[in-house]
Amino acid sequence: MRTYDLVIVGAGSGNIIVDERFSHLEVALVEEAAFGGTCLNRGCIPSKMLVHVADLTDGIRDAGRFGVQAALGGVDWPAVRARVFGRLDREAAEGERGRREAPNVDVLKGPARFTGDRTLVVGDGADAVTVRGEQVVIAVGGRPDVPAPVRDSGLPYETSDSVMRLDRPPRHLAVLGGGYVAAELAHVFHAAGSRITVIEQEDTLLSAQDETIAAAYTAIAADRYDLRTGTALTRVEGEPGRLRLILDDGTTVEADTLLVAVGRTPNSDRIDAGRAGIPLHDDGRVAVDAFQRTGAPGVFALGDVCTPFPLKHVANREAEVVAHNLLHPGDPVRTSHEAVPAAVFTRPQIAQVGRTEQQCRKEGLDYAVSVRRFADTAYGWALEDGPGFCKVLADRRTGLLLGAHILGPQAASLIQPLVIAMSCGITAGDLARTPLWIHPAPTEVVSNALLDLPRTPGHR
């Protein structure tokens, strides 16, 4: 057994911890698969590179609305896939090579399991090694959930881990699930030429979003896909390439490929956390405090294995907190999850921060709501945008924003001034009236929504 100053399990966001500040420490970096974690290899980055292709494709198909004579010759999926993963696979390999060249870092490949206090076995069988860390960081991420009717069928299926590397787009892709992964990948493969059927047991898609967003997106998806909401999968029959999905409303869906996108689960069940005295939440997440410390002394956790917000930008911020607290235990900093933004890169884009309106009602808050459409702005005329809008919610007493939700072009960028306002305690009125907002620009939909909120007592 070898002892290290620091053992990091997971080379996704865990990999960003070790910089020049750690050059005096002996570090073991453990990774079972490719460096870069979910985001780089099978998550947010490849999906957004594919979404950009889908947006270009749809833009060509829609060009006639703008008087542009354009025809789509087709999508060369092998070339698209090669561009995306040719780069990302290279990035992952270079990331691992860079760590192996660091004089104070040992890269250990294989699954890791705790055997005791800050002690782990890495690998399997005769190649397994045992290591102990004076301090340990758990950053093993999560994985797609697979429901029993799919798992027990013995028939092939895809998840977000595998579907983006398919040799060709499916003829008919059945998407099980209605969350952000389902929305983005349905957009990608629809643009690539696949027929899409979406099956979601909730009555709307994106049901975790604000109710106005969820209703609007569901209506858009219903025009674009074969949409089956309010129904669940009971079993999968057929044979590879000819699947038959039986739903609980008595209907069936026949498809050549099934994409399972019903949610994700933390990988805490794969590390024998209990043997190291590391407590877990009921949903399987590693329990951490505001400083990212677990219940086991000297053990930290970050990212999807523990966070309530399984997003890459959240994991990276948590990694920054862990890095500081490893080096400065007497002056620790906290992680803030007060204004966490998120985006869905479908068509149209969706972005959010803070509370939904249904959460405001549930909490009994005294809030004001404003909704402004892209179509009511000059730049919205340029875009010929119909369904897009910005919705903001603010505390009637203080004027502080409680939440914001955007559906429409560039939503992931337009949400940022609202994130800044919520993070820095800027009132909706001050944000609307203090800075100048460019005209005409997409940001006007945000400023107009803010201006429509009632002024609070004592507003400057």
N, C-alpha and C positions, 0 to 999 in steps of 0.2 A: 504494500500500500504506500502511495506517495501522498504527502501532504503539501497543499498549496496555500498561499495566502488567500486566494480567491478562486472559487469554482463557479463558472457560469454555465447553466444548463439551458441551451437554446441559443442559436446564432441568428435569430431574427433581430428584434429590437435589443435583445441581450448583447448582441455584437457591438452595438454603438457605445456601450459603457466604457470599454477599455480604450483610453486615449493616452496621451503623453503623461497625464497625471498619475497613471498607474504603472509607469515604467520601472518603478522600484519594487514592484510586487511580482511574485511568481503566480501566473494565472493559468488555469486549465479552462479551455473553452470547448464544451461538449455539444456536438450536433449529430443528430441521427440521419438527417437528409441533407439537402442542399443549403448552403449558406444564404441568408437573406430571408428565411422564413416564409410564411404564407404570402406576405405582401409581394415580394419580389418574384416568387416562383409560381404561384398558383392563386393569387388573390388580386389585390387592388391594382398593381401596376400592369400585368398582362391584360386584365379585364378593361382597363381604361385605354390601353393601346388598341384593343379590339373595338371598343366603343367609338373611338375616333374614326376608325374605318367605317363603322356602321353609320355614324353621323354624316360622313362624306357621301356614302352611298345613298342615304335618304335625301341628302341635299340635292344630289343629281336628279333623283326621281321627282323632287318637288320643284325643280327649277322652272318648269313651265308656268307656275303661278307668278313668276317675276318677269315673264317675257323672254326667258333664256331658253334657246333651243339646245337641249342637251339630251343625250341618250346614254344609258348605262350599258356598257358592254358585258358586264358580269363582274363577279368577285372571284379573284384567283386565290382561293382559300389556302392552298399550300404555300403560295408566295407570302400571303399575309401572316400565316403562322410562322413561317421561317424568319420573317423580319422581326416578329415579336420575340420569339424564343431564341432565335439566334443571338440576339443581344442579351436577353435576360439570363440565359444559361451561361454566357460568357461572363456577365457581371457576377453571378454566383460563384463561378470557378475562381475569378480574380479575387473576390472577397476572401475565399478560403486560402488562396495562395498567399495573400498579403498577411493574413494572421499566422500562417505557418512560418513565414519569414521573420516575424517579430521575435527578438531574442528572449523575451520574458513570457511568451505564450506557448503553451502546448495545446494543439488541436487534437481532440479525442473524438473519433467517429463511432457512433452506435447509440442504441437506446440506453438511457440512464435510469436507475432505480435506487432509491434510498435503502440502505441496510441498517441505518442507525443515525445517531446525532451527527449531522453534517458529513455523513459518509455515504458514498454511492459506488455502485458497481456499474461500469460502462461497458457495453457490448454483451455478447452472448458466448457461451461455451468456452472453449480453450483460449479464445482471444480476449476474454473479459479482463478488465483491470479494475482495481479498487482504488478510489481516491478519497481524500478528505480535505475539506476546505476550512480554513479559519473563519471564512465567511463564504456563504453560498447564495447565489441568485438563481431563482427558478423563473425561466422565461420560455417555457415549452409550448406556449400557444394553445390552439384549439384545432378542431377538425369538424367536418360536416356531420350532422346527424343523419342517420339512415333509419327510417321507421321500420317496424317489424314486418309489415306486409311486403316491403321491398326486399329486406334482408333475408327473409325466410323463403322467398320465391325461388331462389337459386338461379334467377335470370339476370343478365347483365344490366347494369345501370351506370350512369355517370354522376359525378358530383363536380363542384367547382374545382376540385383538385385535378380532374382529368379531362373535363369536357372541352376546355380550350385547346387541348393538344390533339383533338380528333383529326383524322386524316382528311375528312371532308365534312361539310355541313350535313346534318341529317335531312332526310326528305321530310319527315314529320317528327318534330321534337315535342314530346310531352314534358312539361315543366311542373313538377310537384312542389308547390309552395308559392307564396305571394309576397315574400319580403324583398329586400333590396338586391340580394344575389339573383333571385329569380327574375326580377325586373330588368336588371342589367344584361343578363345573359340571354333572355328572351329577345331583347332589342338587338343584340349582336347577331344571333342566328337568324332572326327574321330578316334583317338587312342582307345577310349572306344567302338568302333564298329558301330557308326552311319554313315549312308550315308550322305554326306554333299553337299548341293547346296548353293553357294554364289551368291548373287544378289547385284550388285554395279552399280550405275548410271554413275560413272566415267569410263574412258577407262582402267584404271589400278587399282589394289588394292593398299592400302597405298599411295594414291596420294599425301598426304602431305609430304611424304619422298622425299629424293633426287631421281631424275628421274631414275638413274641407279639402285638404290635399288628397287624402285617401279616396274620397268620393270622385274628385276630378280625375285622378289618374285611373281609377277603375273604369270610368266612362271612356277614357281615351283607349285603354287596353281592350275594351270590349269591341271597339270599332276596328281594331288591328288584329286581334287574335281570336281564336276559339276559346272563350272564357267560361270556366266552370267554377263558380263561387258557391259558398255555403254547402260544400260537399267534400267528403273525405274518401281517401283510397282504402278499399277493404282488402284487395288482393291483386296480384299480378299473375297473368297466365300467358300462354303462348310459347314462343321460342325466340332465340336471339335474332334480332332484326325484324321480328313480327310479334310485338308485344301487345297484350290486351289488358288494359287497366280497368278493373271493376270498381265502380264508385258506389257509395252508400245510398245514393238516390236511385239506384237501379240502372243507371246509364253506364256506357263503356266508352273507352277511348282506345283506338288502335294507333300505334306509332312504331317507328323502327327504333327510336332511341328515347330513353327516359332519363331526364335530369332531375336529381333529387336536390332540392334547395329549400328544406324546411327549417333550417336553423343550424347552429353550431354548438358544440359542447367543448368545455375545457379539457385539456389533456392531463389533468391532475390524476386521473385514475390509472395512468400509465407509469407513474413514478413512485408508487408505494409511499405516498406522503405520510401516512400514519406511522410508519416505522421510524420516522424522524420527528414525530410529535408535532406535525404541521396540521393545524385544524383546517377543515373545509366547510364552506357554506353548503346548505341543503342542495343547491343546484350544481355542486361539484367544484365551484371556484375556490381557489386557495384564499383563505381569509387573511386580509392584511389590514394594517391600520393606516392612518393618514400619511405615515412616513414610508409606506410600502414594506413594513416589517411584518413577517408572519408571527405566529405564536411560538415558534421555535427560536431561541436565541441565536443570533448570527445568521439567520436565513431571511432573505428578502424575496419578493416576487413582483413581477410586472407583466403587463400585457394581457392577452386573452385568457391566460390561465387564472387570472384573479380579478381583472377589472370588470366593473359593471358596464363599461363602454368599450366593447371589443372593436376598436378602431386603431389604425396604425398611428395616427397623430397622437392619440392618447397614450399608446404604448411607448412612443418615443419620448413623450414628456415624462412618463413614469420612469423611463430609463435614466433620464437626466436627474431626477430626484434620487433614484437609487445610487447613482454614481456619486453624487454629493454626499449622501448619507453614509456610504461606505467609507469615504475619506474623512468625513467630519462628524463622527458620532456624537460629539458634544455640542454641535450646532446644527441639528437636522432641519431640513425644510420639508414642507408638506406638499402633497399633490392636491390640486384643486380640480374638482369635477363640476364646478358651478355653471359654466357656460360652454358646454361641449358641442361644437358644430358637427354636422354630418351631412353627407350628400349622397344622392342616388343618381348615378350617371346613366339614366335611361333617356328616352325622348318623349317629352321634354325633361330637362334636368330638374331635380328636386333638391332643396337644401333646407336645413332646419337648425335652430338653436333654441334651447330653453324649453319651456312648457308648451304643451298642446292646449287647445281650448278645453278639451274634455278634462285634462288634468287641472286646469284652473277652476272648472266647475266642481270637480271632486274635492278640491282643497277649500272650497268656499271663498275664493278670493274675490275681491271687488275689482273687476278688471274692465278695461275698454278694449274694443276690437276695431281694427280698420283693415279693409281689403281694397286694394287698387289693382286694376288690370293693366297688363302690358299694352293692351289694345287702346288704352286711353292716354298713351304717351306717344310723342313724336317718333321715338326710336321703335316703338312697337308697331307703328305704321310701316316703317321701313322693313321690319321683319315679317309683316303680315301675320302677326301672332294673334291667335284667337283665344286659346284656353288659359294662357299664362296669367299669374297674379302674384302679388306679395301680400301676405297677411301678417299683421303685427298685433301683439297683445301687450298692454301696459297696465300697471297698477294705477288706479284712478287717484289714489291719494298722493303718491310720490312721483308719478310720471315715469318711473323706471320700467324698462322693458321686462316682461315676463317670458316672452317667447316670440319667435319670428319664423315664418315659413314661406318659402318661395317655390313656385312651380313655373318654369319657363326658361328661356335661353340664358345661359351663363349663371344659373342659379347658384352654383357652387362658389362663384366669385362674388356675386352680389350680396350674399349673406354676410360677408366679412365685416363691413362697417357695423352691422347689428351685433355681431359677436364682440367686437371691440367695445361697443357701448355697454353691453351687459357685463363684460369683464372689468371695465373701468368705472362703472357706476355713473355713466352719462345718461341723462334723462332723454326720453324720446323727443321732447320739444327742443332741447339743446342740440341734439344730433341733427334734427331737421333744419334748424334755423341759424345755427352758428357757422358751420362751414358752407361754402358755395358748392352746389352740385352741378356738374356739367350738363348743359343742354345743347343738343339732344343726345342722350346717352341712356343705356339700359338702367343706370342707377336712378333715374327719375321715378321709376316705379316704386323704389324704396323710399325716396324722399317724400313722394306724394302720399304714400301710406302713412308715414310718420306725421305729416302735416294734418292729416285727417283726424288724428287722435285729439281728444279734448285737452285743452290746456289745464294744467294743474294749478291749485292755489299757490300764489307766490311765484309763478313762473316769470323769469326775466323777460 
